[in-house]
Each structure stands twice: as structure tokens, then as C-alpha cells.
Amino acid sequence: MFGDFVREHRQKRRLTLRQFCAELEFDPSQWSKIERGVLAPPKNEHMLKRIAQLLGVRPGSQPYMEMMDLAALGGGRVPADLLSDAELAQCLPMVFRTVRNSKPTAKELHALAELIRENVRRHTMRRGSKT
């Protein structure tokens, strides 16, 4: 997932693995294992920001957030911004149990994601109108 994302963006920028690793100051054989999903993505935020810069992925953009999420998930972690929202973090175990027990289809997962996005938008709008 993370490796596929990086490989795709690296190739769009016409960077070979060796060129990318030279710029990143990273061992190509180790990086190859990351791109193939054999090794976990880097955890270091500074390194992830350098990767984004080399890939031409702008901080704060949708691709940037996707890359950071894939890095966290590839390392077996929940993205930090989700954990920093106490209300949302309390709901995560329920989401995990639900998904684990019912094995939803891809279509159902996309519908769930859209439902969550819509509820977050409404919740954010309500919060904003109270201030």
C-alpha cells in the first residue's frame, strides 16, 4: 500500500529507485523492500516529509494525507491525527470490532466511509455555529 503509493509517484516523476534513494540518502536495497511491502514504511515524520517533497506531494494535500495514513497503517499504527481526537478515538474499537466480525464488502466500506465523512462534516458545522 505505502510502497505502491511511493513507487507510483516516484515513477510519475521519472525517478529511478537509485536516484530516489540517493536524494533520500537511503539504501536502495532496503527501500526496495519497503516498496514491495517486505519492510514497514518509515515512522519518522521528518523522513516522511522528505519523501513527500521528493515525490512532489504537497503537505496538507489529499495525496499527502493518503501517504501519511498509508505509512501509519503499514507500520501497524493508527494515524496520529485520528488518535488526537478523543471522541473519535473512543469509537475506533467499535469500528474495528464491527469490520472484523462482519467482513464488509468494498462497496459497503466505501458507503461507510462516506457516511462517516458526512457525519463529520455535520458535526464540524454544528461545532462551528456554537462558537
Sequence and secondary structure as in RCSB ss.txt:
>XXXX:A:sequence
MFGDFVREHRQKRRLTLRQFCAELEFDPSQWSKIERGVLAPPKNEHMLKRIAQLLGVRPGSQPYMEMMDLAALGG
GRVPADLLSDAELAQCLPMVFRTVRNSKPTAKELHALAELIRENVRRHTMRRGSKT
>XXXX:A:secstr
 HHHHHHHHHHHTT  HHHHHHHHT  HHHHHHHHTTSS     HHHHHHHHHHHT  TTSHHHHHHHHHHHHHT
T   HHHHTSHHHHHHHHHHHHHHHHH   HHHHHHHHHHHHHHHHHHHHHHHHH 
